[in-house]
Amino acid sequence: MAIRFTNTNPPPTPQKLRRNRIYLICAIAILACVAAAAITNFLPASVKPSFPWLFLYEAVGIFAFGVSWFVEGQTLIGALKDPQAPLAEPVAQH
């Protein structure tokens, strides 16, 4: 008895590939902000900048999260929306 694995999923649409690229960019931005905030927080007091960089890192990270959220909801940019599926024709009743 052999088990066969078949991929029944259709290939991703160009819109889905663009959204995936945006998700990756947002994830990298969020991780970079977390890393930069951690590094800045653990610097010695003599080296720490006077500007509150932590707030800037948090703002950029939250903005990147918001962009990915709106892209996932397909509400932000029309070019990233999936095409509408055609409506099914009503079934005739006899």
N, CA, C and O atoms as a GROMACS GRO file, in nm:
protein
  376
    1MET      N    1   0.085  -0.117   0.000
    1MET     CA    2   0.000   0.000   0.000
    1MET      C    3   0.090   0.124   0.000
    1MET      O    4   0.176   0.140   0.087
    2ALA      N    5   0.070   0.209  -0.096
    2ALA     CA    6   0.151   0.330  -0.108
    2ALA      C    7   0.067   0.452  -0.074
    2ALA      O    8  -0.051   0.460  -0.108
    3ILE      N    9   0.130   0.544  -0.008
    3ILE     CA   10   0.064   0.669   0.023
    3ILE      C   11   0.109   0.771  -0.080
    3ILE      O   12   0.228   0.790  -0.103
    4ARG      N   13   0.012   0.836  -0.141
    4ARG     CA   14   0.044   0.936  -0.242
    4ARG      C   15   0.008   1.073  -0.189
    4ARG      O   16  -0.101   1.096  -0.136
    5PHE      N   17   0.101   1.162  -0.203
    5PHE     CA   18   0.077   1.300  -0.165
    5PHE      C   19   0.061   1.381  -0.292
    5PHE      O   20   0.150   1.385  -0.376
    6THR      N   21  -0.052   1.445  -0.303
    6THR     CA   22  -0.075   1.531  -0.418
    6THR      C   23  -0.106   1.671  -0.370
    6THR      O   24  -0.168   1.690  -0.266
    7ASN      N   25  -0.062   1.765  -0.446
    7ASN     CA   26  -0.088   1.905  -0.414
    7ASN      C   27  -0.210   1.948  -0.493
    7ASN      O   28  -0.204   1.962  -0.616
    8THR      N   29  -0.322   1.968  -0.423
    8THR     CA   30  -0.444   2.010  -0.490
    8THR      C   31  -0.464   2.160  -0.485
    8THR      O   32  -0.563   2.212  -0.538
    9ASN      N   33  -0.372   2.231  -0.422
    9ASN     CA   34  -0.384   2.377  -0.413
    9ASN      C   35  -0.343   2.441  -0.545
    9ASN      O   36  -0.244   2.400  -0.606
   10PRO      N   37  -0.419   2.539  -0.588
   10PRO     CA   38  -0.377   2.610  -0.711
   10PRO      C   39  -0.252   2.693  -0.683
   10PRO      O   40  -0.225   2.727  -0.568
   11PRO      N   41  -0.177   2.725  -0.787
   11PRO     CA   42  -0.057   2.808  -0.765
   11PRO      C   43  -0.099   2.946  -0.712
   11PRO      O   44  -0.208   2.993  -0.743
   12PRO      N   45  -0.013   3.010  -0.632
   12PRO     CA   46  -0.049   3.141  -0.577
   12PRO      C   47  -0.062   3.246  -0.686
   12PRO      O   48   0.010   3.245  -0.786
   13THR      N   49  -0.154   3.337  -0.663
   13THR     CA   50  -0.176   3.446  -0.758
   13THR      C   51  -0.064   3.548  -0.745
   13THR      O   52   0.006   3.550  -0.644
   14PRO      N   53  -0.046   3.633  -0.846
   14PRO     CA   54   0.056   3.738  -0.834
   14PRO      C   55   0.030   3.830  -0.714
   14PRO      O   56   0.123   3.879  -0.651
   15GLN      N   57  -0.099   3.852  -0.682
   15GLN     CA   58  -0.132   3.936  -0.567
   15GLN      C   59  -0.085   3.870  -0.438
   15GLN      O   60  -0.033   3.938  -0.349
   16LYS      N   61  -0.103   3.739  -0.427
   16LYS     CA   62  -0.060   3.666  -0.308
   16LYS      C   63   0.092   3.671  -0.294
   16LYS      O   64   0.144   3.686  -0.183
   17LEU      N   65   0.164   3.660  -0.405
   17LEU     CA   66   0.310   3.667  -0.400
   17LEU      C   67   0.356   3.806  -0.355
   17LEU      O   68   0.452   3.818  -0.280
   18ARG      N   69   0.285   3.913  -0.401
   18ARG     CA   70   0.319   4.048  -0.356
   18ARG      C   71   0.292   4.064  -0.207
   18ARG      O   72   0.372   4.123  -0.135
   19ARG      N   73   0.178   4.011  -0.162
   19ARG     CA   74   0.146   4.020  -0.018
   19ARG      C   75   0.249   3.945   0.064
   19ARG      O   76   0.291   3.994   0.169
   20ASN      N   77   0.291   3.828   0.018
   20ASN     CA   78   0.394   3.753   0.091
   20ASN      C   79   0.524   3.832   0.101
   20ASN      O   80   0.592   3.827   0.204
   21ARG      N   81   0.559   3.904  -0.005
   21ARG     CA   82   0.680   3.986  -0.004
   21ARG      C   83   0.666   4.098   0.100
   21ARG      O   84   0.761   4.129   0.172
   22ILE      N   85   0.548   4.159   0.106
   22ILE     CA   86   0.525   4.266   0.204
   22ILE      C   87   0.531   4.210   0.346
   22ILE      O   88   0.587   4.274   0.435
   23TYR      N   89   0.473   4.090   0.368
   23TYR     CA   90   0.480   4.028   0.501
   23TYR      C   91   0.625   4.005   0.542
   23TYR      O   92   0.661   4.030   0.658
   24LEU      N   93   0.707   3.959   0.450
   24LEU     CA   94   0.848   3.934   0.480
   24LEU      C   95   0.920   4.064   0.516
   24LEU      O   96   0.997   4.068   0.611
   25ILE      N   97   0.894   4.170   0.439
   25ILE     CA   98   0.957   4.299   0.468
   25ILE      C   99   0.913   4.350   0.604
   25ILE      O  100   0.995   4.401   0.681
   26CYS      N  101   0.784   4.338   0.634
   26CYS     CA  102   0.733   4.384   0.764
   26CYS      C  103   0.793   4.302   0.878
   26CYS      O  104   0.829   4.357   0.982
   27ALA      N  105   0.805   4.172   0.860
   27ALA     CA  106   0.864   4.087   0.964
   27ALA      C  107   1.009   4.123   0.989
   27ALA      O  108   1.053   4.128   1.104
   28ILE      N  109   1.084   4.148   0.883
   28ILE     CA  110   1.224   4.187   0.898
   28ILE      C  111   1.233   4.321   0.971
   28ILE      O  112   1.318   4.338   1.059
   29ALA      N  113   1.145   4.416   0.936
   29ALA     CA  114   1.146   4.546   1.003
   29ALA      C  115   1.114   4.532   1.152
   29ALA      O  116   1.178   4.596   1.235
   30ILE      N  117   1.016   4.449   1.184
   30ILE     CA  118   0.979   4.429   1.325
   30ILE      C  119   1.094   4.366   1.402
   30ILE      O  120   1.129   4.412   1.511
   31LEU      N  121   1.154   4.263   1.346
   31LEU     CA  122   1.266   4.197   1.414
   31LEU      C  123   1.386   4.290   1.427
   31LEU      O  124   1.455   4.288   1.529
   32ALA      N  125   1.411   4.372   1.326
   32ALA     CA  126   1.522   4.467   1.334
   32ALA      C  127   1.496   4.570   1.442
   32ALA      O  128   1.588   4.610   1.513
   33CYS      N  129   1.372   4.614   1.456
   33CYS     CA  130   1.338   4.711   1.561
   33CYS      C  131   1.354   4.650   1.700
   33CYS      O  132   1.404   4.715   1.791
   34VAL      N  133   1.313   4.525   1.716
   34VAL     CA  134   1.330   4.458   1.845
   34VAL      C  135   1.478   4.444   1.878
   34VAL      O  136   1.520   4.471   1.991
   35ALA      N  137   1.556   4.402   1.780
   35ALA     CA  138   1.701   4.387   1.803
   35ALA      C  139   1.766   4.521   1.835
   35ALA      O  140   1.848   4.531   1.926
   36ALA      N  141   1.730   4.625   1.759
   36ALA     CA  142   1.789   4.756   1.782
   36ALA      C  143   1.749   4.811   1.920
   36ALA      O  144   1.830   4.873   1.988
   37ALA      N  145   1.625   4.787   1.959
   37ALA     CA  146   1.581   4.834   2.091
   37ALA      C  147   1.657   4.761   2.202
   37ALA      O  148   1.698   4.822   2.300
   38ALA      N  149   1.675   4.632   2.186
   38ALA     CA  150   1.747   4.555   2.287
   38ALA      C  151   1.894   4.600   2.295
   38ALA      O  152   1.948   4.617   2.404
   39ILE      N  153   1.956   4.619   2.181
   39ILE     CA  154   2.096   4.662   2.180
   39ILE      C  155   2.110   4.800   2.242
   39ILE      O  156   2.199   4.824   2.323
   40THR      N  157   2.022   4.892   2.202
   40THR     CA  158   2.028   5.028   2.255
   40THR      C  159   2.003   5.030   2.405
   40THR      O  160   2.065   5.108   2.477
   41ASN      N  161   1.914   4.944   2.453
   41ASN     CA  162   1.880   4.941   2.595
   41ASN      C  163   1.997   4.893   2.680
   41ASN      O  164   2.014   4.938   2.793
   42PHE      N  165   2.078   4.803   2.627
   42PHE     CA  166   2.187   4.746   2.705
   42PHE      C  167   2.322   4.817   2.686
   42PHE      O  168   2.424   4.769   2.734
   43LEU      N  169   2.321   4.929   2.615
   43LEU     CA  170   2.445   5.006   2.601
   43LEU      C  171   2.481   5.070   2.735
   43LEU      O  172   2.392   5.104   2.813
   44PRO      N  173   2.609   5.085   2.762
   44PRO     CA  174   2.647   5.156   2.885
   44PRO      C  175   2.599   5.301   2.882
   44PRO      O  176   2.582   5.359   2.775
   45ALA      N  177   2.577   5.357   2.999
   45ALA     CA  178   2.523   5.493   3.010
   45ALA      C  179   2.613   5.596   2.941
   45ALA      O  180   2.564   5.696   2.890
   46SER      N  181   2.742   5.571   2.938
   46SER     CA  182   2.833   5.667   2.875
   46SER      C  183   2.820   5.669   2.723
   46SER      O  184   2.860   5.766   2.659
   47VAL      N  185   2.764   5.563   2.665
   47VAL     CA  186   2.753   5.552   2.520
   47VAL      C  187   2.610   5.578   2.472
   47VAL      O  188   2.590   5.608   2.354
   48LYS      N  189   2.512   5.567   2.561
   48LYS     CA  190   2.372   5.582   2.521
   48LYS      C  191   2.346   5.721   2.464
   48LYS      O  192   2.392   5.821   2.520
   49PRO      N  193   2.274   5.726   2.353
   49PRO     CA  194   2.241   5.856   2.295
   49PRO      C  195   2.135   5.926   2.380
   49PRO      O  196   2.060   5.862   2.452
   50SER      N  197   2.129   6.058   2.369
   50SER     CA  198   2.032   6.133   2.447
   50SER      C  199   1.892   6.124   2.386
   50SER      O  200   1.793   6.142   2.456
   51PHE      N  201   1.883   6.098   2.256
   51PHE     CA  202   1.754   6.083   2.189
   51PHE      C  203   1.690   5.952   2.233
   51PHE      O  204   1.758   5.850   2.238
   52PRO      N  205   1.560   5.952   2.263
   52PRO     CA  206   1.494   5.826   2.307
   52PRO      C  207   1.466   5.733   2.188
   52PRO      O  208   1.353   5.728   2.139
   53TRP      N  209   1.565   5.663   2.145
   53TRP     CA  210   1.553   5.574   2.029
   53TRP      C  211   1.452   5.464   2.050
   53TRP      O  212   1.392   5.417   1.953
   54LEU      N  213   1.432   5.421   2.173
   54LEU     CA  214   1.338   5.312   2.200
   54LEU      C  215   1.200   5.345   2.146
   54LEU      O  216   1.134   5.259   2.088
   55PHE      N  217   1.154   5.467   2.165
   55PHE     CA  218   1.022   5.506   2.116
   55PHE      C  219   1.015   5.503   1.963
   55PHE      O  220   0.913   5.466   1.906
   56LEU      N  221   1.123   5.543   1.900
   56LEU     CA  222   1.126   5.539   1.755
   56LEU      C  223   1.120   5.394   1.705
   56LEU      O  224   1.047   5.364   1.611
   57TYR      N  225   1.196   5.305   1.767
   57TYR     CA  226   1.194   5.164   1.728
   57TYR      C  227   1.056   5.104   1.749
   57TYR      O  228   1.007   5.029   1.665
   58GLU      N  229   0.993   5.138   1.860
   58GLU     CA  230   0.858   5.087   1.887
   58GLU      C  231   0.759   5.138   1.782
   58GLU      O  232   0.675   5.063   1.733
   59ALA      N  233   0.768   5.266   1.749
   59ALA     CA  234   0.676   5.325   1.651
   59ALA      C  235   0.692   5.259   1.514
   59ALA      O  236   0.593   5.227   1.448
   60VAL      N  237   0.815   5.239   1.472
   60VAL     CA  238   0.839   5.176   1.341
   60VAL      C  239   0.790   5.031   1.342
   60VAL      O  240   0.730   4.986   1.245
   61GLY      N  241   0.815   4.959   1.451
   61GLY     CA  242   0.769   4.821   1.462
   61GLY      C  243   0.618   4.810   1.459
   61GLY      O  244   0.563   4.722   1.393
   62ILE      N  245   0.550   4.900   1.530
   62ILE     CA  246   0.404   4.898   1.530
   62ILE      C  247   0.349   4.937   1.394
   62ILE      O  248   0.250   4.881   1.348
   63PHE      N  249   0.414   5.033   1.328
   63PHE     CA  250   0.370   5.071   1.193
   63PHE      C  251   0.384   4.953   1.097
   63PHE      O  252   0.294   4.928   1.017
   64ALA      N  253   0.495   4.880   1.104
   64ALA     CA  254   0.515   4.763   1.017
   64ALA      C  255   0.409   4.657   1.045
   64ALA      O  256   0.359   4.593   0.953
   65PHE      N  257   0.376   4.638   1.172
   65PHE     CA  258   0.272   4.542   1.207
   65PHE      C  259   0.138   4.587   1.149
   65PHE      O  260   0.063   4.506   1.096
   66GLY      N  261   0.107   4.716   1.159
   66GLY     CA  262  -0.018   4.768   1.105
   66GLY      C  263  -0.028   4.751   0.954
   66GLY      O  264  -0.134   4.716   0.902
   67VAL      N  265   0.082   4.776   0.886
   67VAL     CA  266   0.083   4.757   0.740
   67VAL      C  267   0.054   4.612   0.706
   67VAL      O  268  -0.028   4.585   0.617
   68SER      N  269   0.119   4.518   0.774
   68SER     CA  270   0.094   4.377   0.744
   68SER      C  271  -0.050   4.339   0.777
   68SER      O  272  -0.109   4.256   0.708
   69TRP      N  273  -0.106   4.397   0.881
   69TRP     CA  274  -0.245   4.368   0.920
   69TRP      C  275  -0.340   4.416   0.811
   69TRP      O  276  -0.431   4.342   0.772
   70PHE      N  277  -0.321   4.539   0.762
   70PHE     CA  278  -0.409   4.590   0.657
   70PHE      C  279  -0.391   4.514   0.526
   70PHE      O  280  -0.488   4.494   0.452
   71VAL      N  281  -0.270   4.472   0.496
   71VAL     CA  282  -0.248   4.394   0.374
   71VAL      C  283  -0.318   4.259   0.386
   71VAL      O  284  -0.379   4.212   0.290
   72GLU      N  285  -0.311   4.197   0.503
   72GLU     CA  286  -0.378   4.068   0.523
   72GLU      C  287  -0.530   4.083   0.507
   72GLU      O  288  -0.595   3.995   0.451
   73GLY      N  289  -0.585   4.192   0.557
   73GLY     CA  290  -0.728   4.216   0.545
   73GLY      C  291  -0.769   4.260   0.406
   73GLY      O  292  -0.888   4.274   0.378
   74GLN      N  293  -0.674   4.281   0.318
   74GLN     CA  294  -0.695   4.324   0.180
   74GLN      C  295  -0.778   4.451   0.175
   74GLN      O  296  -0.865   4.464   0.089
   75THR      N  297  -0.753   4.544   0.266
   75THR     CA  298  -0.826   4.669   0.270
   75THR      C  299  -0.739   4.788   0.233
   75THR      O  300  -0.793   4.897   0.211
   76LEU      N  301  -0.610   4.773   0.225
   76LEU     CA  302  -0.519   4.886   0.210
   76LEU      C  303  -0.500   4.928   0.065
   76LEU      O  304  -0.521   5.044   0.030
   77ILE      N  305  -0.462   4.835  -0.019
   77ILE     CA  306  -0.428   4.867  -0.157
   77ILE      C  307  -0.504   4.773  -0.250
   77ILE      O  308  -0.498   4.651  -0.234
   78GLY      N  309  -0.575   4.829  -0.345
   78GLY     CA  310  -0.656   4.748  -0.436
   78GLY      C  311  -0.574   4.653  -0.521
   78GLY      O  312  -0.622   4.545  -0.557
   79ALA      N  313  -0.451   4.689  -0.554
   79ALA     CA  314  -0.367   4.605  -0.639
   79ALA      C  315  -0.325   4.476  -0.569
   79ALA      O  316  -0.278   4.382  -0.634
   80LEU      N  317  -0.340   4.470  -0.437
   80LEU     CA  318  -0.301   4.351  -0.362
   80LEU      C  319  -0.418   4.258  -0.333
   80LEU      O  320  -0.400   4.151  -0.275
   81LYS      N  321  -0.539   4.299  -0.373
   81LYS     CA  322  -0.657   4.218  -0.345
   81LYS      C  323  -0.664   4.100  -0.441
   81LYS      O  324  -0.624   4.109  -0.557
   82ASP      N  325  -0.717   3.989  -0.390
   82ASP     CA  326  -0.741   3.874  -0.476
   82ASP      C  327  -0.857   3.906  -0.570
   82ASP      O  328  -0.949   3.980  -0.533
   83PRO      N  329  -0.853   3.850  -0.692
   83PRO     CA  330  -0.966   3.874  -0.783
   83PRO      C  331  -1.092   3.809  -0.728
   83PRO      O  332  -1.087   3.705  -0.661
   84GLN      N  333  -1.204   3.872  -0.757
   84GLN     CA  334  -1.332   3.819  -0.710
   84GLN      C  335  -1.365   3.690  -0.786
   84GLN      O  336  -1.346   3.681  -0.908
   85ALA      N  337  -1.414   3.592  -0.713
   85ALA     CA  338  -1.457   3.467  -0.776
   85ALA      C  339  -1.590   3.495  -0.846
   85ALA      O  340  -1.672   3.570  -0.794
   86PRO      N  341  -1.611   3.435  -0.962
   86PRO     CA  342  -1.739   3.458  -1.031
   86PRO      C  343  -1.854   3.399  -0.947
   86PRO      O  344  -1.839   3.296  -0.882
   87LEU      N  345  -1.966   3.468  -0.951
   87LEU     CA  346  -2.081   3.420  -0.878
   87LEU      C  347  -2.138   3.297  -0.946
   87LEU      O  348  -2.143   3.288  -1.068
   88ALA      N  349  -2.181   3.202  -0.865
   88ALA     CA  350  -2.239   3.080  -0.920
   88ALA      C  351  -2.380   3.111  -0.972
   88ALA      O  352  -2.453   3.190  -0.913
   89GLU      N  353  -2.414   3.048  -1.081
   89GLU     CA  354  -2.548   3.069  -1.135
   89GLU      C  355  -2.648   2.993  -1.050
   89GLU      O  356  -2.618   2.884  -1.002
   90PRO      N  357  -2.766   3.050  -1.032
   90PRO     CA  358  -2.866   2.980  -0.949
   90PRO      C  359  -2.908   2.849  -1.014
   90PRO      O  360  -2.918   2.837  -1.136
   91VAL      N  361  -2.933   2.752  -0.929
   91VAL     CA  362  -2.976   2.621  -0.976
   91VAL      C  363  -3.125   2.626  -1.004
   91VAL      O  364  -3.203   2.671  -0.920
   92ALA      N  365  -3.165   2.579  -1.121
   92ALA     CA  366  -3.306   2.579  -1.157
   92ALA      C  367  -3.379   2.474  -1.074
   92ALA      O  368  -3.333   2.361  -1.060
   93GLN      N  369  -3.492   2.512  -1.019
   93GLN     CA  370  -3.572   2.420  -0.939
   93GLN      C  371  -3.691   2.373  -1.023
   93GLN      O  372  -3.758   2.452  -1.090
   94HIS      N  373  -3.714   2.246  -1.019
   94HIS     CA  374  -3.827   2.191  -1.098
   94HIS      C  375  -3.939   2.158  -1.007
   94HIS      O  376  -4.044   2.111  -1.052
   0.00000   0.00000   0.00000
